[in-house]
Amino acid sequence: MKKLKRQLHALTILYRNKEVHWIYKIIPVLVLGYALSPIDLIPDFIPVIGYLDDLLILPIGIALTIKTLPKGVWDECLVHADEEAIKNPNLGWIGLLLIGLLYLGVLMLIYRIVD
């Protein structure tokens, strides 16, 4: 689980890297969107199968990202992810809070439109 968290953090660094062409950022954005989304293909409350989709889709998406990147870019992102994790160990909670606020805002917008 720690390795997956590190790799997801590296995907965010890859997305923020201005030197990487936008075409290489498509798969990482989709993977991060799925990882942070509260909506899963198979709900997590279903025993075993609920977590199976996360354990398959996320590593496959990360592997596709690594395969499509130019050499050295992924290793550089992993190094930056390790450095940021040492500097700010609470970074994951901050991201979770921001995504939660984003979804809350979307729900409020939908409620106002429907109402």
N, C-alpha and C positions, 0 to 999 in steps of 0.2 A: 504494500500500500504506500510505503514511503517513496519507493521508486516511481510509482504512478504520479504521486503528488509532485515530485521533483520534475518529472517530464511535463506535466500540465503547466507548471510554473515556467518551464523553458519555452513552452508554446506561447505563453503570454509575452515573453521577452522577444521571441521571434516575430510576433505580430507588431511589437513596438519598434523593431529594428528598421530604420529608414533606409538602410543600405540593401535590404532584401526586396526584390521586385514583388509587386502586389500579387502576381500569379501564384507565387509560392505561399501566400498567406491564406488562400481559399480553404484548403483542407484544415489547417490549424484553427481557423475561425469556426468551422463546422464542428470540429471535435470539442473545442472549448464551449461552444454553445450547447452541445449535448451534455457535456460534463456539468455545466452550471444550471441547466434547465431542471425545474422541478417536475417536468413531464417526461416520463420514460416510455419506451416502446412497451415494456412489460412492467407493471407497477411493482415497486420494491416490497410491498406487503405480501406478495405471493412467495411462499417459502422456496428457497434455492433458485428457482427460475427468475425471480424478480431481480436478483443481483447478477445473474448470468449475462444479461444483455450488457450491463456496464462492464463486466469483466471481459467481454469479447469486443464490443464496439470501440471502446476507448483505446485499447492497445493496437487494434487494427488501424485506427485513424492515426495514431502516433507513428506506427510503422510506415504507413503511406507517406506521412509528412517527411520522415527521415529519408525515405527512398527518393523523393522528388527534389530534395534540397541539394544545392551544390556542396561539394566536399568542404568540410570544416565548419560550416555554418551551424550545424546542430551541436557540435562539440563546444563551440563558442557560446551558444545559448545555454547549454548545461553549466558551463563555468560561471556565467553571469547569474544563473538561477541559484547556484550554491553560494555565491557572494552575497546576493540579496537576502537569502534565507539566514545567513549569519548576521547581517546588518539589522534585519527586521524580522524576527521570528513570528510576529503576529500578523504578517502580511496576508495569510490565508483568511483570517477572520475579517480583516478589512474588506477583502474581495467579496466574501460571502455577504457581508452587510450591504455592500454596494449593489450586488446582484439582487438581494432581497428588496432593497428600496426601488430598484428598477421595476421588478415584477409588481410591487405594490402600486407604483405609479401607473403601470399599464392596466392593472385591474381597476384602479380609480377612474382612468380614462374610459374604459369600457363601460363601467357603471354609469358615468355621466352621459355617454352616448345613448345607452339603452334607456335610461330614465328620461 
